[in-house]
């Protein structure tokens, strides 16, 4: 039923002159892997000339899995990040893929760019179907207007009802920072409560897979300031990174 309504909608859109339409024989089947570990779509906007800690802490603006789970992020005016999760129905995913196909997504160029600009962040939409994967990126400008319409839908959670997302297990690194002069107290995100966390930041300096209260504390720190947090413990200073298997875009050591 989804495939039929999609083709009818596409015919109407092409009749109305929608840019990006192509011959029906070239249309992809909009079938996706419904398993909970299969990523069906993602929206990312990273990483150009940004601090390395931000690269490690970055997660997609939105990501959808085959069973309909969606995780998306928003940021306030102070740069604090909020991560939400929700659930989409199969019909919701089908409608999203239909909208992308009708807009011409699968026929767009892989990259639209302004080669005169250096060190910017590419903005990318990626859709993974059973029989193909298509990614479209814009570097500064040039993408069709419909690209931004689709991206904004992803970044707003596709209409899902959101609740706070927190990882159950993640790879956390405490990056030790050295200063000639101690930083101003206003620059410190928080003091690390070693006893409450059950682990010291020094123990996390080499990176560890952790869970429980220590992870909750680290996750809160990173969301307060993903661009460059600063945590104090026993007169030492650290930046924290939290990477999540299946969600973070930077490479993570294997989980055991």
N, C-alpha and C positions, 0 to 999 in steps of 0.2 A: 504493500500500500504506500509505503514511503517512497519507493522507487517510482511508482506511477505518478504520485502527486508532484514529485520533483521534476519529472519529465514534462508534465503539463505546465508547471510553473516556469520551467526553462523556455518552453515554446512561447509562452506569453511574453516573457521578458525579452526574448530575441525579437518577437514581433514588435515590441515597443522600442527596439533599438538599443538594448542594454549592451554597453561596451564589454568586449571580452567573450561574447558568445562564440561557440564553435560547433561544427557539425555533430549531430547526435551520434554518429558512428564512432566519434572520438571521445565520447563521454565516458568517464570512469564509472564502474559500479561502486556505489557508495556503501560498501560493506567494510566493517571494521572488526577487529578482534575484540570480543566482549569480555575477555579475561581481566581481572583486577590489576594485573601487573603490566598490561599492554598500554602504552601511551598512545592515545589517538590524536591528540592535538596539543600544541604548546605555543605560547607567545612569550618571546624574550626580547629584552632591550638592554643588552650588555655585550661586551665590555670594551670600551675604547680606552682613552687615557684616564684611567681611574686608579685609585689605590688598590694594591694587591689584596688587602683585607676585604675590600668590597667584592672583588672577584670571587674570593673564597666563600663569602657569605651570600652571594647572589643566588636566588631561586627564581624560576620563571614568573613573569607577571601573571601567568595562568597556565595550568596544565590539567588536561582531562584524560582520565583512564577509561578503558573499555567498559567497565561496569558502571560508568556514569559519575564516579567520584571526581570532584574538581577542587583544586587548591588555587587560590589567587591572592594577590597582595595589593595593598594600598599604602600610601604614605601621606602623612600630614604635613603641614607647613614647616614643622620643625625637623622633618626628615625621619621621624619615627615610623617604623614599618609595622603594619598590621597584616597578619596572615590568616586567611579565612578558608574554611573547607565547607563543601556542600555536596549535594547529590542531584544528579540530572537523571531524568528518565531516558530510556532508549529513544523515544520519540524526540526528545530535546536534542540529542546528538544527531539524529537523522535530519532534523530541521536545520541544525547548524551546518552540516555538510552540504545540504541542499542549497542553503544561502551562499556558501562559498562557491559551489559549482555554478550557480546561476550568475554570480558576479564575475565568473571567468577565472577564478583562482588557479585552476589546474592548467590554464593556458597562459598565465602570466610569466614574465621572465623570472629567472631565479634571483636576480639581483638588479635593483635600481639604485643608481649611485650618482653622487657628485664627486668626481675625481679631484676636484680642486680643494677639497677639505680633507685634512689629516686628523687622525686620532679621535674620530667620533665613534659612537656606539651604533652598530647595526641593529635595526628593529626587524624582528623576524617572526613569521607565522609558519608553523610546520604542521602538516596533516599526514597521518599515517593510516592508509587504508590496507585492506588485505593484500591487494595486488600492486600497490605503488605507494611511494612516499614523495610528497611535494613540499618544498620549502621556498618561501618567497621572502626576501629581505630588502629593506630599504636602508641605504646608507645616506643619510642627510635628507634627500628628497628624490622625487621622480616616480614613486609608486602610484598606481591608480588611487583615486579617492576612496574606492570601495575597500582597499587594503586597510585604511585607517578605520573605516566603519567596522570591519570585521575585528580588527585588533582591539578596538575600544569595547566591543561586546565581550571579548574574552576577558579583558582586564577588569571588567565590572562584574565578572562572575557568571555571565550568561543567564542571569535571572535566578540563580540558585539562592536559597536561603542559607546564609552563612553563619558559622559558629567558629570560635577561635580554634586554630590549628596549632598543635604542638607535637613535635616528633617524639616517638617512644624511645628511639635509640639514634644516636648520631655520632659523627666523628668530630671531636672537639680538640682544637689546638690553642694553647696559651702562648702567644708570641711575646717573648720578653722584650721590653723596651728599655733602652738606656738613655738617660738624660744627664747633661752637664749640670743643669739646675732643675730641681724638682718641679713638676708641672703645677700650675695653679689649681687649687681645689675645684674650681668651676669646670676644669677640663676632665675631671675624673667622673666616669659614668657611675661607678659604685665601688664600695669596699667589698672585697670578696669574703663571705662568711665561711671560713674553712670548716669549722665544726659542723655547721648546718649542712654544707655541701657534702661533707664526708670525704673530700679530697682537696688537696692544695693545688694551686695553679702551677706550681713548680712541677708537680707530678704530671700535669697535662702539657708540659712544654714540648714533649716529643710527639704529641698527638695520641689520643686514645678514643676508642669507641666507648661511650658512656650512656647511662640512662638515669632515671630517677631524679632526685632533687638537684643534683649537680647539673644535669642537663637542663632542667627547668630554669635554673639560675642563669646559665650561660645563654640559653635561648632568649630570655628576657633582656639580657645585656645587648645581644646582637640586634634585637628588634628595636631597642632604644636608639641605637646608633650604628647601623650596618656599614656606614662609610668610614668609621674610625673610632670605635669605642676605646676606653681606657679604664682598666680595672686595677685597683691597688690591693696588695696583700703583703703584709709584714715589711713595708718599706720598699717593696719591688712593684714594678708596673708591667702590665701585660695588655695586649689586644687579643680578644677572643674571636675565633672563627668556629662556626657550627655548620657542618656539611651533612646532608641527609641523603642516604642511598635512594636512588630513583627519583630525586627531586633536584638536588643541587646540580649545577651545570659544570662546575670545576671538578677535575678528576679527584677521586677519593681512594685511599688504600682499601683493599678488600676487607670486608667485614667477616669476622670469624665467630 
